Amino acid sequence: MENQILFLGTGGDEVIVSKQIRASGGIIINTEGYQFHIDPGPGALVQAKKYNVNIRENTAVLVSHAHINHCNDVNAVLAAMSHNKLDIKGVLIANDTLVNGDEKTRPYITEFHKQCVERVIVPSPGQRVGIENIEIVMLKAKHTDPKTIGFKFITPKFILVYSSDTRYNPELIREYADADILILNVVGPFDKKREFNLGSDDAINIIKRVNPKLAILTHFGKDMIEANPVYQAREIGRMTDAHVIAADDGTTIDPLAYSSKTRQKRLESFEESEVKTEE
């Protein structure tokens, strides 16, 4: 399995996603022989087919929060992974709202689709899940779904952070520390940020302090598309002296090109007590 980060979509708000101006199929990470599918929104299976992704190879599906543009196709993806429960495999790592719902939101995962995977893990920020030699750390986020989480992948060769949707707060700098590759959901351009999402100004603050080898902007809203994400990335890169790109649908990155060759990360053992599992 080739090492890659593949964007099955870069759409970020209701206008862009509903009109599919940018797709919304999530992000695929292939590394160490494992495949991770992050935030499978509307059209995830269609985009997977378009870019020759075999959903059956998913090791884990990760859902950061219970908003349609991040989770709409999660049940369909779990069914595809398991041949509709005929071959149960893999893990679902998802925030609490998605699995259990809350006073405003029904659970998005059906009881049937929970049974399509070997485990359903509902972690909180700070908790860790180990999958062989890869450790996934759950990150804090402040969004309209109060249980939203981000993800930090600690692999033998690189560390990748996915911010998910969040407003800026100083804690993010500590959460994203040591990232070689930083994927930021930047919905708005300069001077047009939204209250519970990152804007280009926030991206500058984060990138300056985290200093990743590569920062990738994605999850663009209407204002960002109109302002041109490529231009926004260029300006952010100029102001931070960092390598910053704007992802497009189908963008593929080789994560090993941004690895820390001297990194000696020891993965902590995954303990059953660290997570809550839905049977």
One Martini backbone bead per residue (centre of mass of N, CA, C, O) as a GRO file, in nm:
protein
  279
    1MET     BB    1   0.093   0.038   0.026
    2GLU     BB    2   0.078   0.359  -0.036
    3ASN     BB    3   0.199   0.652   0.065
    4GLN     BB    4  -0.078   0.874   0.165
    5ILE     BB    5  -0.258   1.180   0.095
    6LEU     BB    6  -0.616   1.204   0.034
    7PHE     BB    7  -0.851   1.419  -0.119
    8LEU     BB    8  -1.213   1.374  -0.131
    9GLY     BB    9  -1.231   1.674  -0.017
   10THR     BB   10  -1.283   2.063   0.031
   11GLY     BB   11  -1.546   2.116   0.158
   12GLY     BB   12  -1.705   2.353   0.425
   13ASP     BB   13  -2.002   2.436   0.344
   14GLU     BB   14  -2.331   2.448   0.256
   15VAL     BB   15  -2.281   2.561  -0.028
   16ILE     BB   16  -2.044   2.386  -0.132
   17VAL     BB   17  -2.170   2.106  -0.064
   18SER     BB   18  -2.461   2.119  -0.189
   19LYS     BB   19  -2.320   2.191  -0.485
   20GLN     BB   20  -2.038   2.061  -0.527
   21ILE     BB   21  -1.791   2.254  -0.576
   22ARG     BB   22  -1.689   2.080  -0.348
   23ALA     BB   23  -1.607   1.811  -0.212
   24SER     BB   24  -1.700   1.552   0.081
   25GLY     BB   25  -1.520   1.262   0.140
   26GLY     BB   26  -1.253   1.340   0.274
   27ILE     BB   27  -0.973   1.153   0.419
   28ILE     BB   28  -0.680   0.976   0.315
   29ILE     BB   29  -0.463   0.747   0.500
   30ASN     BB   30  -0.148   0.604   0.407
   31THR     BB   31   0.025   0.382   0.644
   32GLU     BB   32   0.193   0.106   0.738
   33GLY     BB   33  -0.054  -0.060   0.586
   34TYR     BB   34  -0.274   0.161   0.643
   35GLN     BB   35  -0.627   0.279   0.650
   36PHE     BB   36  -0.763   0.612   0.671
   37HIS     BB   37  -1.092   0.760   0.735
   38ILE     BB   38  -1.184   1.098   0.724
   39ASP     BB   39  -1.473   1.239   0.717
   40PRO     BB   40  -1.746   1.101   0.560
   41GLY     BB   41  -1.912   1.263   0.352
   42PRO     BB   42  -2.068   1.355   0.094
   43GLY     BB   43  -1.959   1.123  -0.150
   44ALA     BB   44  -1.739   0.916  -0.056
   45LEU     BB   45  -1.780   0.675  -0.253
   46VAL     BB   46  -1.751   0.829  -0.516
   47GLN     BB   47  -1.464   0.940  -0.461
   48ALA     BB   48  -1.326   0.671  -0.418
   49LYS     BB   49  -1.372   0.569  -0.703
   50LYS     BB   50  -1.240   0.803  -0.860
   51TYR     BB   51  -0.951   0.744  -0.676
   52ASN     BB   52  -0.903   0.436  -0.618
   53VAL     BB   53  -1.051   0.350  -0.348
   54ASN     BB   54  -1.047   0.090  -0.110
   55ILE     BB   55  -1.267   0.052   0.142
   56ARG     BB   56  -1.185  -0.238   0.242
   57GLU     BB   57  -0.895  -0.114   0.354
   58ASN     BB   58  -1.002  -0.010   0.603
   59THR     BB   59  -0.908   0.027   0.937
   60ALA     BB   60  -1.026   0.328   0.985
   61VAL     BB   61  -1.284   0.539   1.111
   62LEU     BB   62  -1.300   0.901   1.136
   63VAL     BB   63  -1.505   1.116   1.351
   64SER     BB   64  -1.527   1.442   1.472
   65HIS     BB   65  -1.841   1.506   1.389
   66ALA     BB   66  -2.212   1.582   1.375
   67HIS     BB   67  -2.182   1.672   1.060
   68ILE     BB   68  -2.273   1.621   0.745
   69ASN     BB   69  -1.988   1.710   0.609
   70HIS     BB   70  -1.849   1.460   0.800
   71CYS     BB   71  -2.094   1.198   0.822
   72ASN     BB   72  -2.305   1.103   0.607
   73ASP     BB   73  -2.129   0.823   0.500
   74VAL     BB   74  -2.060   0.627   0.736
   75ASN     BB   75  -2.252   0.386   0.698
   76ALA     BB   76  -2.168   0.318   0.406
   77VAL     BB   77  -1.870   0.263   0.470
   78LEU     BB   78  -1.911   0.033   0.674
   79ALA     BB   79  -2.058  -0.151   0.475
   80ALA     BB   80  -1.830  -0.166   0.261
   81MET     BB   81  -1.608  -0.286   0.445
   82SER     BB   82  -1.820  -0.554   0.531
   83HIS     BB   83  -2.036  -0.647   0.340
   84ASN     BB   84  -2.279  -0.595   0.525
   85LYS     BB   85  -2.149  -0.788   0.773
   86LEU     BB   86  -1.994  -1.043   0.645
   87ASP     BB   87  -1.702  -0.874   0.708
   88ILE     BB   88  -1.581  -0.800   0.991
   89LYS     BB   89  -1.411  -0.476   1.028
   90GLY     BB   90  -1.248  -0.268   1.209
   91VAL     BB   91  -1.273   0.088   1.306
   92LEU     BB   92  -1.452   0.322   1.510
   93ILE     BB   93  -1.379   0.676   1.546
   94ALA     BB   94  -1.590   0.877   1.758
   95ASN     BB   95  -1.787   1.099   1.859
   96ASP     BB   96  -2.042   1.116   2.083
   97THR     BB   97  -2.268   1.238   1.906
   98LEU     BB   98  -2.264   1.034   1.675
   99VAL     BB   99  -2.332   0.777   1.857
  100ASN     BB  100  -2.543   0.914   2.097
  101GLY     BB  101  -2.606   1.190   2.099
  102ASP     BB  102  -2.845   1.450   2.189
  103GLU     BB  103  -3.083   1.689   2.253
  104LYS     BB  104  -3.049   1.769   1.920
  105THR     BB  105  -2.920   1.478   1.838
  106ARG     BB  106  -2.905   1.210   1.668
  107PRO     BB  107  -2.782   0.930   1.594
  108TYR     BB  108  -2.591   0.829   1.309
  109ILE     BB  109  -2.551   0.548   1.412
  110THR     BB  110  -2.643   0.245   1.362
  111GLU     BB  111  -2.675  -0.061   1.494
  112PHE     BB  112  -2.587  -0.214   1.246
  113HIS     BB  113  -2.317  -0.048   1.182
  114LYS     BB  114  -2.170  -0.118   1.445
  115GLN     BB  115  -2.149  -0.433   1.343
  116CYS     BB  116  -1.930  -0.382   1.100
  117VAL     BB  117  -1.734  -0.361   1.339
  118GLU     BB  118  -1.522  -0.447   1.596
  119ARG     BB  119  -1.514  -0.132   1.687
  120VAL     BB  120  -1.638   0.128   1.909
  121ILE     BB  121  -1.492   0.448   1.961
  122VAL     BB  122  -1.535   0.698   2.240
  123PRO     BB  123  -1.352   0.964   2.270
  124SER     BB  124  -1.148   1.196   2.432
  125PRO     BB  125  -0.961   1.437   2.494
  126GLY     BB  126  -0.628   1.282   2.524
  127GLN     BB  127  -0.682   1.029   2.407
  128ARG     BB  128  -0.569   0.693   2.308
  129VAL     BB  129  -0.496   0.506   2.003
  130GLY     BB  130  -0.382   0.183   1.914
  131ILE     BB  131  -0.233   0.081   1.588
  132GLU     BB  132   0.005  -0.069   1.649
  133ASN     BB  133   0.252   0.174   1.535
  134ILE     BB  134  -0.001   0.363   1.585
  135GLU     BB  135  -0.093   0.685   1.714
  136ILE     BB  136  -0.401   0.828   1.843
  137VAL     BB  137  -0.481   1.160   1.918
  138MET     BB  138  -0.701   1.350   2.093
  139LEU     BB  139  -0.838   1.668   2.022
  140LYS     BB  140  -0.913   1.975   2.076
  141ALA     BB  141  -1.233   2.154   2.031
  142LYS     BB  142  -1.424   2.450   1.910
  143HIS     BB  143  -1.768   2.393   1.855
  144THR     BB  144  -2.103   2.338   1.796
  145ASP     BB  145  -1.992   2.068   1.861
  146PRO     BB  146  -1.879   2.003   2.181
  147LYS     BB  147  -1.743   1.701   2.089
  148THR     BB  148  -1.524   1.783   1.924
  149ILE     BB  149  -1.246   1.641   1.731
  150GLY     BB  150  -0.918   1.575   1.684
  151PHE     BB  151  -0.611   1.455   1.508
  152LYS     BB  152  -0.316   1.256   1.602
  153PHE     BB  153  -0.055   1.114   1.411
  154ILE     BB  154   0.172   0.865   1.530
  155THR     BB  155   0.450   0.775   1.358
  156PRO     BB  156   0.760   0.653   1.278
  157LYS     BB  157   0.796   0.913   1.049
  158PHE     BB  158   0.534   1.087   1.143
  159ILE     BB  159   0.334   1.384   1.210
  160LEU     BB  160  -0.025   1.423   1.214
  161VAL     BB  161  -0.262   1.695   1.182
  162TYR     BB  162  -0.617   1.729   1.253
  163SER     BB  163  -0.835   1.981   1.340
  164SER     BB  164  -1.086   2.033   1.232
  165ASP     BB  165  -1.345   2.201   1.374
  166THR     BB  166  -1.243   2.535   1.487
  167ARG     BB  167  -1.164   2.760   1.699
  168TYR     BB  168  -0.958   2.980   1.819
  169ASN     BB  169  -0.694   2.877   2.051
  170PRO     BB  170  -0.409   2.847   2.239
  171GLU     BB  171  -0.424   2.530   2.280
  172LEU     BB  172  -0.353   2.441   1.989
  173ILE     BB  173  -0.048   2.461   2.001
  174ARG     BB  174  -0.009   2.222   2.192
  175GLU     BB  175  -0.171   2.009   2.033
  176TYR     BB  176   0.020   2.055   1.756
  177ALA     BB  177   0.275   1.967   1.846
  178ASP     BB  178   0.520   1.823   1.624
  179ALA     BB  179   0.416   1.872   1.351
  180ASP     BB  180   0.478   1.797   1.017
  181ILE     BB  181   0.166   1.776   0.949
  182LEU     BB  182  -0.087   2.034   0.878
  183ILE     BB  183  -0.440   2.017   0.899
  184LEU     BB  184  -0.658   2.283   0.804
  185ASN     BB  185  -0.977   2.419   0.873
  186VAL     BB  186  -1.036   2.681   0.637
  187VAL     BB  187  -1.317   2.864   0.577
  188GLY     BB  188  -1.185   3.156   0.591
  189PRO     BB  189  -1.064   3.445   0.510
  190PHE     BB  190  -0.950   3.730   0.534
  191ASP     BB  191  -1.180   3.899   0.740
  192LYS     BB  192  -1.393   3.611   0.718
  193LYS     BB  193  -1.458   3.477   0.972
  194ARG     BB  194  -1.584   3.237   1.188
  195GLU     BB  195  -1.658   3.171   1.506
  196PHE     BB  196  -1.624   2.824   1.470
  197ASN     BB  197  -1.375   2.895   1.275
  198LEU     BB  198  -1.121   2.907   1.069
  199GLY     BB  199  -0.887   3.140   0.948
  200SER     BB  200  -0.622   3.283   0.801
  201ASP     BB  201  -0.525   3.427   1.058
  202ASP     BB  202  -0.515   3.170   1.229
  203ALA     BB  203  -0.313   3.014   1.059
  204ILE     BB  204  -0.077   3.196   1.120
  205ASN     BB  205  -0.063   3.156   1.427
  206ILE     BB  206  -0.019   2.849   1.415
  207ILE     BB  207   0.222   2.811   1.216
  208LYS     BB  208   0.431   2.984   1.362
  209ARG     BB  209   0.428   2.792   1.630
  210VAL     BB  210   0.450   2.497   1.507
  211ASN     BB  211   0.627   2.448   1.254
  212PRO     BB  212   0.578   2.291   0.998
  213LYS     BB  213   0.667   2.138   0.704
  214LEU     BB  214   0.344   2.115   0.647
  215ALA     BB  215   0.065   2.305   0.526
  216ILE     BB  216  -0.291   2.233   0.502
  217LEU     BB  217  -0.561   2.351   0.328
  218THR     BB  218  -0.917   2.319   0.409
  219HIS     BB  219  -1.250   2.352   0.414
  220PHE     BB  220  -1.419   2.546   0.217
  221GLY     BB  221  -1.583   2.830   0.181
  222LYS     BB  222  -1.729   3.066  -0.003
  223ASP     BB  223  -1.528   3.296   0.062
  224MET     BB  224  -1.273   3.131  -0.001
  225ILE     BB  225  -1.328   3.068  -0.295
  226GLU     BB  226  -1.351   3.368  -0.385
  227ALA     BB  227  -1.046   3.430  -0.271
  228ASN     BB  228  -0.861   3.196  -0.315
  229PRO     BB  229  -0.679   2.950  -0.173
  230VAL     BB  230  -0.404   2.986  -0.313
  231TYR     BB  231  -0.361   3.275  -0.225
  232GLN     BB  232  -0.389   3.231   0.078
  233ALA     BB  233  -0.151   3.033   0.102
  234ARG     BB  234   0.065   3.223  -0.003
  235GLU     BB  235   0.033   3.439   0.219
  236ILE     BB  236   0.081   3.257   0.460
  237GLY     BB  237   0.363   3.169   0.375
  238ARG     BB  238   0.488   3.453   0.370
  239MET     BB  239   0.414   3.520   0.684
  240THR     BB  240   0.566   3.230   0.794
  241ASP     BB  241   0.785   3.075   0.635
  242ALA     BB  242   0.610   2.841   0.496
  243HIS     BB  243   0.471   2.541   0.387
  244VAL     BB  244   0.183   2.622   0.187
  245ILE     BB  245  -0.129   2.465   0.102
  246ALA     BB  246  -0.403   2.407  -0.121
  247ALA     BB  247  -0.639   2.200  -0.143
  248ASP     BB  248  -0.779   1.960  -0.362
  249ASP     BB  249  -0.951   1.762  -0.533
  250GLY     BB  250  -0.718   1.490  -0.530
  251THR     BB  251  -0.502   1.549  -0.352
  252THR     BB  252  -0.154   1.436  -0.324
  253ILE     BB  253   0.052   1.313  -0.053
  254ASP     BB  254   0.379   1.253   0.066
  255PRO     BB  255   0.464   1.206   0.393
  256LEU     BB  256   0.774   1.122   0.367
  257ALA     BB  257   0.868   1.412   0.268
  258TYR     BB  258   0.791   1.505   0.597
  259SER     BB  259   0.985   1.360   0.767
  260SER     BB  260   1.144   1.254   1.073
  261LYS     BB  261   1.436   1.086   1.074
  262THR     BB  262   1.506   1.141   1.399
  263ARG     BB  263   1.264   1.018   1.504
  264GLN     BB  264   1.182   0.879   1.852
  265LYS     BB  265   0.893   0.736   1.874
  266ARG     BB  266   0.706   0.608   2.139
  267LEU     BB  267   0.449   0.402   2.170
  268GLU     BB  268   0.188   0.379   2.352
  269SER     BB  269   0.000   0.180   2.512
  270PHE     BB  270  -0.304   0.044   2.475
  271GLU     BB  271  -0.583   0.103   2.687
  272GLU     BB  272  -0.890   0.005   2.767
  273SER     BB  273  -0.947   0.245   2.981
  274GLU     BB  274  -0.927   0.497   2.769
  275VAL     BB  275  -1.198   0.380   2.653
  276LYS     BB  276  -1.514   0.367   2.497
  277THR     BB  277  -1.720   0.086   2.422
  278GLU     BB  278  -1.935  -0.016   2.167
  279GLU     BB  279  -2.119  -0.315   2.122
   0.00000   0.00000   0.00000
